[in-house]
Amino acid sequence: MSSVALFSPTRLGAIEVRNRIAMAPLTRSRAGMDGVQTPLAIDYYGQRASAGLIITEATNISRQGRGYAYTPGLYSDAHVAAWKPVTDAVHARGGRIVVQLWHVGRMSHSSLQEGGAAPVAPTAIQAGGSVFTEAGHVPPSMPRALATDEIAGIIGDYRQAAQRAKDAGFDGVEVHAANGYLLEQFLRDSTNHRDDRYGGSLENRARLLLEVTAAVADVWGADRVGLRLSPLSTAVGDTPLDSRTMETHLYVARRLGEMGLAYLHVVEGQLHAGNGADDFDVKALRDAFGGAYLANNGYDRQRALDATANGHADMIAFGKPFIGNPDLVDRLRHDTPLFDAPTAGYFGGGSEGYTQFTAPQAHAA
């Protein structure tokens, strides 16, 4: 197989990229508690601009949408002002960057909500696992079910965040409909027990995801909008799978393809466990979508070379390798060793483990 494809340019809708290596969304918890990025983010993303496409860390569309401490937002003028030099830094180095729009739904804690309110969800079912607060990792709070007449406001929050993304100079947006967060909570029948137009049938459960995507595409044009799915992931919130996983996601992929989205970004298999990707027909999903396909989850250099050469994927998203290897594209191109960044620096803190590493650690590569 040819190894050229991974390092060759392509297009994702209207977004031209110089190689097929994407930087996957990576929550790093370096923003302020007000959701404003610090200047460290300028260096962090600028250092990684050689990626064909940077997909930012998940970014809250509203205060209600926040579920983890020190994560960035995109719902105020201050947020836009903090993101603008980030996009400028990436563009100055010839890169492309889209922002991932995020509402966590039930994966939150009342201490992170306005006035200590309960998180919101399609149905009042408490999530498992934990969320990161100023006090450390704690179980998610019991959510309350959204009223039908509240849902239009959430769609409006996505629309406004999409407009603010444009104001901040991004090249497009990615709708986060994966990993156990709000849009996936509505999609799965395990977490959606509603009896209104947003629950029950597959068409109803997919309605919010599709309405949000349409609203965002109305701002940007569908060819600058991507969407992330994780059909088999249960890791975040111990979220049970949908009872008809394949049927559900084929329907969603077809509808998204009809919209003409820039790309579909899929977490293949489990997010934080044994991959399990063989349990799902990814090719059928890609065929149903019909557009550019980004593959994610556990790819190494050889798998990425093979997947882009044999047509399995148009682009491969790498996550953890980008933490300690801002020059990941060159390292993959020349098959040089990767630096395994210490996990202690993944979440929170300052520049150490984010934009720089101590000399002994750096030399380990």
SULBELSUL-V132453 format. One record per residue. PHI is phi as a letter, one per 40 degrees, with the letter a starting at -180 (NA if undefined). PSI is psi in degrees with one decimal (* if undefined). D_FIRST is the distance of its C-alpha to the first C-alpha in Angstrom with 2 decimals. Layout:
BEGIN
PHI_PSI_D_FIRST, PHI_PSI_D_FIRST
END
This chain:
BEGIN
NA_147.4_0.00, c_141.0_3.76, c_8.2_6.43, c_-35.9_9.03, d_-41.5_9.74, d_-29.8_11.51, b_11.7_13.85, c_154.7_14.57, c_159.7_17.80, a_-175.8_18.53, b_139.8_21.68, b_96.0_23.03, g_-118.7_25.99, c_0.7_28.15, c_114.6_26.54, c_130.7_24.37, b_148.4_22.06, c_-9.4_20.53, a_174.9_17.45, c_22.7_15.94, b_114.7_17.71, b_147.3_20.99, c_117.0_23.87, c_158.4_25.08, c_132.1_28.85, b_107.0_30.59, c_123.1_34.30, b_-9.6_35.87, f_52.5_39.58, b_-1.4_40.69, c_169.7_42.57, c_167.8_46.32, c_-14.2_47.94, c_1.3_48.70, g_7.2_44.99, c_125.3_45.11, c_146.6_42.25, c_167.1_43.42, d_-18.3_42.49, d_-33.2_40.09, c_-28.4_37.66, c_-48.1_37.62, c_-43.5_36.28, d_-52.3_33.96, c_-36.5_32.06, c_-38.2_32.40, c_-25.1_30.78, b_17.4_27.62, c_-9.1_27.49, c_-12.7_24.24, d_144.9_22.50, d_-39.2_21.32, a_129.7_23.83, c_126.4_26.48, b_117.4_27.91, c_165.6_31.26, d_150.2_32.90, d_134.6_34.61, b_124.9_37.71, c_132.9_40.93, c_-13.1_42.20, a_166.2_45.72, c_-38.8_47.87, c_-31.1_47.86, c_-3.0_44.06, c_136.5_43.98, b_-1.5_43.34, a_142.3_42.59, c_148.1_44.58, g_27.5_43.55, c_148.7_40.92, c_159.2_40.93, b_172.6_42.41, a_53.6_42.32, b_14.5_45.69, a_165.2_48.10, c_-35.9_48.66, c_-36.5_48.28, c_-45.2_44.79, d_-45.7_43.80, c_-33.3_45.39, c_-32.1_43.48, c_-28.1_40.05, d_-47.5_40.61, c_-20.8_40.21, c_-50.8_37.01, c_-35.6_35.40, c_-42.0_36.97, c_-40.6_35.43, c_-44.5_31.90, c_-34.5_32.44, c_-23.6_33.99, b_12.9_30.72, g_12.8_28.72, c_173.9_27.48, b_141.7_27.74, a_131.7_29.50, b_153.2_30.56, b_136.1_33.13, c_120.7_32.82, c_132.9_36.11, b_130.6_37.56, b_121.4_40.50, c_-16.4_40.62, g_-125.0_43.24, c_-12.3_44.65, c_65.5_42.58, a_175.7_45.35, b_146.7_48.67, d_-27.6_52.03, c_-17.7_52.37, c_-5.7_49.51, c_155.6_51.10, d_123.6_53.87, g_19.6_57.20, g_24.0_55.68, c_160.8_54.80, c_145.8_52.77, c_165.5_49.09, b_157.0_48.35, a_167.6_46.27, c_-37.2_46.15, a_146.8_48.25, c_75.1_50.24, b_121.6_48.06, c_138.3_47.64, c_155.6_44.18, c_-166.5_43.40, g_-150.9_41.80, a_161.9_43.02, b_156.2_43.00, c_117.2_43.51, b_178.5_46.95, c_-24.2_49.17, c_3.2_50.66, h_-163.1_47.34, c_127.3_45.38, b_158.1_47.53, c_147.6_47.13, c_148.0_46.68, c_157.6_50.00, c_124.9_51.06, c_167.0_50.01, b_151.1_52.10, c_134.9_50.96, c_138.0_50.59, c_150.4_53.19, d_-39.6_51.93, c_-4.7_53.61, c_-20.0_51.79, c_-34.0_48.32, d_-34.1_48.83, c_-36.6_49.46, c_-41.4_46.13, d_-40.0_44.36, c_-35.4_46.47, c_-39.8_45.34, c_-43.1_41.69, c_-45.8_42.68, c_-40.1_44.63, c_-38.1_41.89, c_-40.4_39.49, c_-40.5_42.11, c_-32.6_42.57, c_-39.2_38.84, c_-42.7_39.19, c_-30.9_42.25, c_-4.2_40.37, g_16.2_37.78, c_163.3_34.67, c_-6.6_31.94, i_-170.5_32.10, b_155.1_32.58, b_128.1_30.86, c_123.4_33.06, c_102.5_32.91, b_37.5_33.26, b_-177.9_31.79, f_29.3_32.69, g_14.9_36.14, c_-173.2_37.73, d_-50.4_40.09, c_-35.3_37.98, c_-31.9_36.28, c_-38.1_39.74, c_-36.1_40.89, c_-40.1_37.89, c_135.1_38.16, c_-10.7_41.13, c_-25.4_41.48, b_-4.5_42.67, b_106.0_44.11, b_28.1_47.36, c_159.8_48.87, b_18.7_50.98, b_-161.7_50.85, c_-4.6_48.43, b_15.7_45.82, a_168.6_45.88, g_-99.7_45.95, c_161.0_43.65, d_-44.3_39.93, d_-38.8_40.72, c_-41.0_43.29, c_-29.2_41.22, c_-7.6_38.41, d_-46.8_41.04, c_-45.5_41.23, d_-45.0_37.48, c_-36.7_37.43, c_-38.8_40.67, c_-45.9_39.50, c_-41.0_36.27, c_-39.8_38.36, c_-42.1_40.78, c_-40.6_38.15, c_-28.9_36.52, c_-30.6_40.01, c_-44.9_40.17, b_-23.2_36.75, g_134.2_35.50, d_-27.7_32.93, c_5.2_30.08, b_21.3_30.70, b_129.4_30.91, b_170.7_28.32, a_141.3_29.13, b_132.7_28.10, b_154.2_28.37, a_77.9_28.21, d_-31.1_28.89, b_2.0_29.04, c_130.6_30.46, b_0.7_34.01, c_-48.0_34.17, c_117.0_36.20, g_8.9_39.70, f_49.4_38.94, c_115.9_38.30, c_151.3_38.14, c_159.0_35.49, c_148.4_36.49, c_-23.4_37.80, b_67.8_35.44, d_-48.2_32.35, c_-49.0_29.99, d_-43.4_32.63, c_-47.9_33.65, c_-27.4_30.31, c_-39.8_29.29, c_-47.4_32.61, c_-45.3_32.08, c_-41.6_28.57, c_-45.6_30.01, c_-39.9_32.93, c_-38.5_30.90, c_-38.2_28.69, c_-28.0_31.97, c_-20.7_33.01, g_38.0_30.01, c_157.8_28.99, c_-39.8_26.56, a_161.3_24.29, b_125.8_24.41, b_117.1_23.73, b_127.5_23.47, c_109.6_24.13, c_113.5_22.20, g_-160.3_24.57, c_150.8_27.48, c_-46.0_28.09, b_35.4_29.76, a_-169.6_29.30, d_134.9_27.01, d_-55.5_24.10, g_13.3_24.84, c_-24.6_22.16, c_-10.7_21.83, c_1.8_25.43, a_138.0_24.60, c_86.4_22.68, c_-35.9_20.76, c_-41.0_19.11, c_-38.0_22.69, c_-46.0_23.75, c_-43.2_21.15, c_-38.5_22.08, c_-37.2_25.72, c_-49.1_25.36, g_-3.7_23.46, b_-161.9_22.75, c_138.2_20.49, b_123.5_19.43, b_122.4_19.42, c_142.3_18.33, a_144.2_20.46, h_98.2_21.48, g_17.8_20.32, c_135.5_16.86, b_-175.3_15.94, d_-49.6_13.50, c_-42.8_10.66, c_-37.1_11.42, c_-41.3_11.64, d_-46.4_8.33, c_-44.5_6.84, c_-35.2_9.81, c_-27.5_9.69, c_-36.9_6.25, c_4.4_7.31, g_7.2_10.82, c_-38.5_12.61, a_150.8_14.22, c_-23.4_15.16, a_150.7_16.18, b_130.1_16.52, c_124.9_20.07, b_135.8_20.94, b_-89.1_24.55, d_-38.1_26.09, d_-26.7_23.84, c_-17.2_25.36, c_-51.7_28.84, c_-1.2_28.83, b_76.8_26.10, d_-23.3_27.09, c_34.0_24.69, d_-39.1_21.75, d_-47.2_19.47, c_-38.1_20.17, c_-39.9_19.89, c_-40.7_16.41, d_-42.9_15.44, c_4.5_17.08, f_47.6_16.43, c_156.6_20.20, c_151.1_22.19, b_147.2_23.33, c_126.4_27.03, c_99.9_28.12, c_139.0_30.93, c_136.1_34.09, c_-20.7_34.66, c_-23.9_38.27, c_5.2_37.28, c_-48.7_35.22, b_126.6_38.19, g_170.8_41.26, g_-160.3_42.81, b_-135.4_42.49, c_-30.7_40.19, c_126.4_39.51, g_4.6_36.22, b_-67.4_35.55, b_-9.7_35.55, a_160.4_36.33, b_152.1_36.30, c_154.0_38.85, d_-43.8_38.22, c_-39.4_37.75, c_-45.1_35.14, c_-37.9_33.29, c_-14.0_33.30, c_-21.1_31.75, c_*_28.32
END
